[in-house]
Amino acid sequence: MEVRAVGPAVITEDTDRLAVKALEQWMSLLGAEYVITDDSSRFAAETATFATTQKVLAILRPGCRDDVRECMRIANCFRIPVYPVSSGKNWGYGSRVPVTDASVLIDLSRLNRILDFNEKLAYVTVEPGVTQRQLFQLLQDRRSGLWMDATGSSPDCSLIGNAVERGFGHTPYGDHFAQVCGLEVVLPTGAVVETGFCRFSGSQAGPTYKCGAGPALDGLFSQSNLGIVTRVTIWLMPAPEHFEAFFFQCNREDQLAPLMEALRPLRLQGILRSTVHVANDYKVLGGIQQYPWGETNGATPLLPEVMRRLRTRLKFGAWSGSGGLYGTRGQVAEAKRAIRQALKGKVDRLQFLDDRRLAFASRFAKLYQLLTGWDLSQTLDLARPVYGLMKGVPTEKPLESAYWRKKSPPPPNMDPDRDGCGLLWHAPIAPMEGSHIEVVIEIANRILLEYGFEPSISMTLITERAVACVISICYDRCEPGQDDQAMACYRQLKHELTDRGYYSYRLGIQAMSEMSGTDGHAALIRAIKDAVDPNSVLAPGRYEPAETRACSKTTASHE
Amino acid sequence: MEVRAVGPAVITEDTDRLAVKALEQWMSLLGAEYVITDDSSRFAAETATFATTQKVLAILRPGCRDDVRECMRIANCFRIPVYPVSSGKNWGYGSRVPVTDASVLIDLSRLNRILDFNEKLAYVTVEPGVTQRQLFQLLQDRRSGLWMDATGSSPDCSLIGNAVERGFGHTPYGDHFAQVCGLEVVLPTGAVVETGFCRFSGSQAGPTYKCGAGPALDGLFSQSNLGIVTRVTIWLMPAPEHFEAFFFQCNREDQLAPLMEALRPLRLQGILRSTVHVANDYKVLGGIQQYPWGETNGATPLLPEVMRRLRTRLKFGAWSGSGGLYGTRGQVAEAKRAIRQALKGKVDRLQFLDDRRLAFASRFAKLYQLLTGWDLSQTLDLARPVYGLMKGVPTEKPLESAYWRKKSPPPPNMDPDRDGCGLLWHAPIAPMEGSHIEVVIEIANRILLEYGFEPSISMTLITERAVACVISICYDRCEPGQDDQAMACYRQLKHELTDRGYYSYRLGIQAMSEMSGTDGHAALIRAIKDAVDPNSVLAPGRYEPAETRACSKTTASHE
């Protein structure tokens, strides 16, 4: 008897009976207070930043790894699908909502211990409940000489949650999954796997090196439903002798392609060692303020011609970019020279900012404008959190942009799920060439405006060769019809982009069908899933190709 | 009927009958010339740089990926274990010799096409037969501005072979498996899997980005027997504006630990962006000359007191190190400043070398010595190939050291397997701390000398936090008893090192039992192997935990 289904709840009487029995066992394991079944909690867990129909039967809050193992044992006994979340703040990609209907959430936020911290070798070992805020606090408390890398999401996001989703940040350690090792994973059956050298008893190198001998398994547990990651080691970067940020601006839309061509060699040559973010005007405006309802007399979308007027008034460009320079004073000076040279004639403004200048500008914004001609005062609010992120300081500021289309300002305790913020993200990867970027931009601009949304786009030079083009569809879920309109927009956007060969690096719960296909990759993931999760109880459907068993059987029976 | 076995051949009449039938089919597939069964070829394939007993039934030489798929289909039909090699030059770890007796080799050297080359995005896509020499030649022919990374093994080594074994080189792209993406893999059943974005039809980002959406599978095919890699994209580095190498020397053994402490911050801070290699005196001597039979009147091992005399005479230190600096002229100058400062008082000699100075020194070695006091003439022979490797120039020079204990000089066409060179490598990883390195060195020195071998050790600062301590047991296989003695030495070395928590990053065919264990990791690999290779025909035993099926079954049957 399986309760597995995608779409409307398939809760039969049998399911009910099994679920009741499972809940009894979970309660006796965790205590009733950690098995949450009240309507409002369940409703909250069923709510994302876009329309969903999946029901959540209960929320389990295990307190330790062995609780997680036992939870899985019980799930297997009664064939109840469970869906693990760390902090559950996967906004824009489905938040805490399970891919499959009638699931039980496993909320890992109580596993929030920092298990190890090593200043010399620059790493920290954490559980999935540990947040960005917690790690930042530890580094402050210890007066550590190490910096973490933070995402532009909430300080209360889980470090592991973001890393296993392969999220990215702003420092040279911005590729989060590349900077972790030594995973401890609870498999769907309850078995525990440690990866890298951690699997060997008494091993010394576990927290300092990715692989042990034999196949490297870490990748299996990123963007997957093959296990619950209960521990990782995260590498930290030593604070550089000197840090400086650079900000640049292009006034015209068509400057982007040549800009990419100019940035690529800097990235490839290691002059830029961290991610560079380039945002369009819509993205920048969303970081400064909410939708200009007055300006537009309440009409949406914000048309490009109005956007251009706002740009002129608020003094930002068609494209605004930023990046960090890390090193000795001499190295940073040298990088600045190379950047100035490479961006000459490509950008309309290029400004460098360090701690000293930031403090000065904050105190004497008016005077600074007189001296330099750069009006910092209105962009300081935007620049400061970005500047902080480049130094690994978590911030809540960028989250405000989720309230872009809302008619009241973001509350002090922001919760986009609760507050009806509409947000769908799509993040295709393109090779770092101007021509590719132009195609993605054209498609995104055209489709979002056509569907009545603002094409808010940021491009992250995520590696030496690739750009993550993060496109957000931002709306107000309280406006009737907007949920459907946004989803239709998302589908069309995805369709046209994949048609041209630009696939997303990460998928929302509504997009897991992208994993399907009759290719060997889909069949292999399916075969591994069958091997590790025979009852298909762990996050069924998550990054999992739809049934390809027939296909995989065919290829396996060559003889 | 299975022919699977480890140890002496288990060739029964049934096996013979099946093998004959399989060979017939392979011959009809590939043509008789590409199914090699003559005694001398088989004997050569059964020969490594240490004692082995495994028999090779035949050598298949498929010409394309689809040949490989068909070869696997036939292997499955008749349950004949096959063992793929790219160039087969896995010297010190087992060369071409299969882990399991009575296997058929699949030699991939005919798959030697360079499928794609992109100067702008700095990558090349190759088949497993493509060698270091071939890629280097391509870059020369195209007058490319890109550098490859080369290992210190033969120019005729396969690029893919080294990458999937997770080998390393000398430039900032020295971690070979970290610099590949977009694998094409033939699974044991013959199915084809493409990884990353390559799995999606028409995808643009395949060669520029590691992961697609969903679980990252690349790691499964490194150090494994889960598939045959038939294509990868290798990232190349742009030649820097300026390159400079540094060489340093410590006269006393006890300078190593503080040296490591001084180097770690440079590596962590990104001042040193490439692997740094530190070699002991034995390793250096082995790079300069063969065993000093005269000096020792034919006695072995070369004792530390004799070594010290030779060191003084030949003017090298207890420790000799080298690394490369890559960047703009300003960046390199800045790195030099930081290195000088960090190594002050830690080393007895620190010398920088660039193209200009190398050319000068070669021409005026004597004069140079007068001017600088540094006698380059005798170390130039050693320095030049190392210098070249740091610029990605493959060289045959380091291979000569495999002939260390031989009594005649290395022949022009070196082949350590054929020439009876004894070589066993063990390469434990240690955290980058002086105290750890000292433990490894003490164990290696003591045990190798005790067993009558020279402790030839090089330490590679392979990442920001970890050191690969490569220990070689080098001997003459033609000396009676030495094969056994070397293997006993290896076992003791491995035993004491793992006892202290230092495990090898890579295993020879004699050491695959290290993969075993009753932990979840072993069970998971076993479960995946069972899923992808139901007949266990692909390289059985290679990086594969011994039977843990019982264990994995237990954990899977919780209910």
Interface residues (C-beta under 8 A of the other chain):
Chain A: M72 R73 N76 C77 K120 L121 A122 Y123 R166 P172 F177 V185 L187 T189 G190 A191 V192 V193 E194 T195 F197 R199 F200 G202 S203 Q204 A205 P207 T208 Y209 C211 G212 A213 G214 P215 A216 L217 D218 G219 L220 F221 S222 Q223 S224 L226 W235 M237 P238 P240 E241 R264 P265 L268 Q269 G270 I271 R273 Y326 G327 T328 G330 Q331 A333 E334 A335 R337 A338 I429 A430 P431 M432 E433 H436 I462 T463 E464 R465 A466 T498 D499 R500 G501 Y502 Y503 S504 Y505 R506 L507 E514 M515 G517 D519 G520 H521 A522 A523 L524 I525 A527 I528 D530 A531 V532 P534 N535 Y543 E544 P545 S552 T555 A556 H558 E559
Chain B: M72 R73 N76 C77 K120 L121 A122 Y123 R166 P172 F177 V185 L187 T189 G190 A191 V192 V193 E194 T195 F197 R199 F200 G202 S203 Q204 A205 P207 T208 Y209 C211 G212 A213 G214 P215 A216 L217 D218 G219 L220 F221 S222 Q223 S224 L226 W235 M237 P238 P240 E241 R264 P265 L268 Q269 G270 I271 R273 Y326 G327 T328 G330 Q331 A333 E334 A335 R337 A338 I429 A430 P431 M432 E433 H436 T463 E464 R465 A466 T498 D499 R500 G501 Y502 Y503 S504 Y505 R506 L507 E514 M515 G517 D519 G520 H521 A522 A523 L524 I525 A527 I528 D530 A531 V532 P534 N535 Y543 E544 P545 S552 T555 A556 H558 E559
